[in-house]
Amino acid sequence: GIMRSSDGGKTWQRSGPDDLCGTHVLFDRSNPRRIWVMGREWGEYKVKRADGTEVGLRGGLFLSEDAGKTWTQIGNESPGEMVQDPKNPAVLWGLINEKQVVRSTDKGQNWVRHSQGLPAKG
């Protein structure tokens, strides 16, 4: 899951889906309230909650527009890594499966492949 602090890290609250396996966080340089969390699916991997119940972890791309208070899943597949274009904050670049370069011009809602011409992983 995602944990959030509003007091400089003294206390923490759960935020977002409990079953998210977050792998990367990106904070928007142009809007401090916008945050993306990337997560990868772990398939059959399950964790036990404090109450003893088990939950499978999921992935996807999640967006918060309110500094992490609420989250919206904007994609089922997520880049493993993502960076924001330094000149245009609406443009994101990502890497899927460690070999597929993708680009979004709408803050992560849609992605286009941009790997043509890059050397194959070897």
matplotlib code that plots the C-alpha trace (Angstrom):
import matplotlib.pyplot as plt

x = [0.0, 0.9, 1.6, 1.2, 2.4, 1.2, 3.4, 6.9, 7.0, 6.0, 2.9, 1.7, -1.7, -2.6, -3.6, -4.7, -5.3, -4.0, -3.1, -0.8, 2.8, 4.3, 7.8, 8.4, 7.1, 7.2, 6.4, 5.3, 7.8, 5.2, 2.4, 3.5, 0.0, 0.3, 2.0, 2.3, 2.9, 3.9, 3.3, 4.0, 1.8, 3.1, 0.7, 0.1, 2.2, 0.1, 0.7, -1.0, -2.8, -2.7, -6.2, -4.8, -6.5, -4.5, -4.5, -2.8, -0.8, -1.6, 0.2, -0.8, -0.3, -1.9, -2.3, -3.1, -4.0, -4.4, -1.0, -1.8, -5.1, -6.9, -5.7, -7.1, -5.8, -5.1, -3.6, -3.4, 0.1, 2.7, 6.2, 8.8, 10.5, 9.2, 10.6, 9.0, 10.1, 12.1, 10.5, 6.9, 5.5, 2.6, 5.1, 6.3, 8.8, 8.7, 10.4, 8.2, 9.7, 13.2, 13.2, 10.2, 10.5, 7.1, 6.0, 2.9, 1.8, -1.2, 0.3, 0.2, -3.3, -2.1, 1.3, 3.0, 6.0, 9.3, 11.9, 12.5, 16.2, 17.4, 19.7, 18.2, 18.9, 21.9]
y = [0.0, 3.7, 5.5, 9.3, 11.7, 15.3, 16.2, 15.7, 12.0, 11.9, 9.9, 7.9, 7.0, 4.5, 6.0, 4.4, 0.7, -1.7, -4.3, -2.1, -3.2, 0.2, 0.1, 3.8, 7.2, 10.4, 13.9, 16.5, 19.3, 21.8, 20.8, 19.6, 18.1, 15.7, 12.3, 9.1, 5.7, 2.8, -0.8, -4.2, -7.2, -10.0, -12.6, -15.2, -13.4, -12.8, -10.9, -11.3, -8.3, -7.5, -9.1, -12.4, -12.1, -12.6, -10.2, -10.6, -7.6, -5.8, -3.3, -0.5, 3.3, 5.4, 9.2, 11.5, 15.2, 16.0, 15.3, 11.6, 11.8, 10.0, 7.9, 7.0, 4.0, 5.5, 2.3, -1.4, -1.6, 0.7, 1.7, 0.3, 3.7, 7.1, 10.6, 13.9, 16.0, 19.0, 21.4, 20.1, 18.7, 17.0, 14.8, 11.6, 9.1, 5.5, 2.1, -1.0, -4.4, -2.9, -2.6, -0.7, 3.1, 4.8, 8.4, 10.1, 13.6, 13.6, 13.0, 9.2, 8.6, 7.2, 5.9, 5.6, 3.3, 5.1, 2.3, 2.2, 2.7, 1.7, -1.3, -4.6, -5.6, -7.9]
z = [0.0, 0.1, 3.3, 3.7, 6.3, 6.7, 9.7, 8.4, 9.0, 12.7, 12.0, 8.9, 7.5, 4.9, 1.6, -1.7, -2.4, 0.2, -2.4, -4.5, -4.8, -5.5, -7.1, -7.9, -7.0, -9.1, -7.8, -10.3, -10.4, -11.7, -9.2, -5.7, -5.1, -8.1, -7.5, -9.6, -8.1, -10.3, -9.3, -10.8, -10.4, -8.3, -9.6, -6.9, -4.3, -1.2, 2.0, 5.4, 6.9, 10.6, 10.9, 9.4, 6.1, 2.9, -0.1, -3.5, -4.6, -7.8, -10.1, -12.3, -12.6, -10.0, -9.8, -6.9, -7.5, -3.8, -2.3, -1.7, 0.0, -2.8, -5.7, -9.1, -11.2, -14.6, -16.1, -15.7, -17.0, -15.5, -16.5, -14.0, -14.1, -15.2, -15.5, -16.3, -19.3, -18.0, -20.5, -20.5, -17.3, -19.1, -20.9, -19.2, -20.3, -19.1, -19.4, -19.5, -18.9, -18.9, -22.7, -24.0, -24.0, -23.9, -23.9, -22.6, -23.5, -21.1, -17.7, -18.0, -19.3, -22.6, -23.8, -27.2, -27.9, -28.7, -28.8, -32.6, -33.3, -29.8, -29.5, -28.4, -24.8, -24.8]

ax = plt.figure().add_subplot(projection="3d")
ax.plot(x, y, z, "-o")
ax.set_aspect("equal")
plt.show()
